[in-house]
Amino acid sequence: MGQPTHAQNWWRSAVIYQVYVRSFADGDGDGTGDLAGVRAKLPYLAELGVSALWFNPWYLSPMKDGGYDVADYRVIDPAFGTLAEAEKLIAEAKELGIRTLVDIVPNHVSDQHPWFRAALAGGPERELFHFRPGRGEHGELPPSDWPSQFAGSPEPVWTRLPDGTWYLHLFTPEQPDLNWAHPAVRQEHEEILRFWFERGVAGVRIDSAALLAKDPDLPDFVEGRDPHPYVDRDELHDIYRSWRTVADAYDGIFVGEVWLPDTERFARYLRPDELHTAFNFSFLSCPWDAGRLRTSIDETLAEHAPVGAPATWVLCNHDVTRTVTRYGRADTGFDFATKAFGTPTDLALGTRRARAGALLSLALPGAVYLYQGEELGLPEAEIPRDRIQDPMHFRSGGTDPGRDGCRVPLPWTADAPYAGFGGEPWLPQPSGWPAYAADLQAADPGSMLSLYRAALTIRPEFGDGPLTWLPAPEGVLAFARPGQEGRLLCVVNLADAPAALPAHSRLLLGSGPLDPQGRLPKDTAVWLRG
């Protein structure tokens, strides 16, 4: 068997653009983004220079949790289009050299899924979920005391039915958890994978990938108990080895959403016969601090090295505060538990840091995930309380602003109604949104969009080679990577004073201008040819 070709290894150094369809572009004017809108913007995505598109769930759904409550994986939600349109989109993107990844949510389904509706009617489908009698004298207490997966939510993860039984849902009551100990659940998901691979997708993102397997005894939650009753259980690895066999038949790839503090256990998911990659949440949540960032980078590369998997780098996604806003706050890290209304933000500072952070992440070895609108430098929007739709807000008792602020529909054309998104958007756009419009930024060589386009043009030179740290003053990150035409350097200044640049032959790209003495200002990054 020969060595894998570059085409087969595309995912090792890819730039994958995350499309939250509902907020990307509205092709039919009803205020909801759709596949027609994405198809119309494929030339924009090709010009941006991304390798692939990852679509958040676009399946039939009651939308109780932004589409992560799936009623049918083989049907596109009518709000977005049709299966035929999805197939066209996959094909048209491929013609432009852009691959497609879809999102699978294996932990749970919608309460409108045929299986669960049959289970509620008392059918044998109850075995496909976690139905249990309650505790207490009359079964009035939940079967276990497990905490909700929505941070800060006091709501129980069990819902009682009129017949007195309870069913498990780690997320909302409209998202009943599947019983992965049942062979029919495993068979169905492998068939779903084949269904989408046969329609041309190049890969699958796995939502909440470490939550599927549950302890059948449903023990009460004890902090630190090993094994955990429902996180990172050993049974998961057999599931993903079976999935890998399916993916390999189509040259498909997986990226897992795996939140685990134990780096050794995290790496187990990336063994050669399991997942290809997993999201790196250490880097995403890391504060804008040189020492912390370097530690995160080192630990990430070290945990991937034993299994030969590439790292992934991401600054933002559909669940977390946008980078420009996060980096403009006193606390530049991210933690769901600390989200609050009215947090003071310096957007000018956040934008400067986000530009530097973009060059840092794009220079690192591995794959990068770019959330839609990050290339426009969009800030987190403050959604009026009466327009918030995210269940995280309601399940927190109204204290958590939720995730809608990073999901506001994109601005495309400054002088068009609703900034060119389409019809009146399903989430309100802030009054200043047109200033971020893609058409304005495309004409401005100093814009965030122009920076991303330039960076993605140069980035293939970095390849997938190793990183070597260079001597640098405190607060400055400097490293070298082997390039196609000699060594490439990335320098990021997080210190308070300007920093001298290392010896180099050429300045390739900067997140901002150098100072009059040719030094690198604070919160600025450059790419250099060594």
Helices and strands as residue ranges (DSSP letters): G 10-12, E 15-19, G 21-23, H 35-40, H 42-48, E 52-55, E 59-60, E 72-76, H 83-95, E 99-104, H 114-120, G 124-128, E 131-133, E 158-160, E 165-168, H 183-197, E 203-206, H 235-249, E 253-256, H 263-268, E 277-278, H 281-285, H 290-304, G 305-307, E 312-314, H 323-326, G 336-338, H 347-363, E 367-371, G 374-376, G 385-387, H 391-395, G 404-406, G 417-420, G 433-436, H 438-442, H 448-458, G 459-461, E 468-469, E 476-483, E 486-493, E 506-510, E 524-529
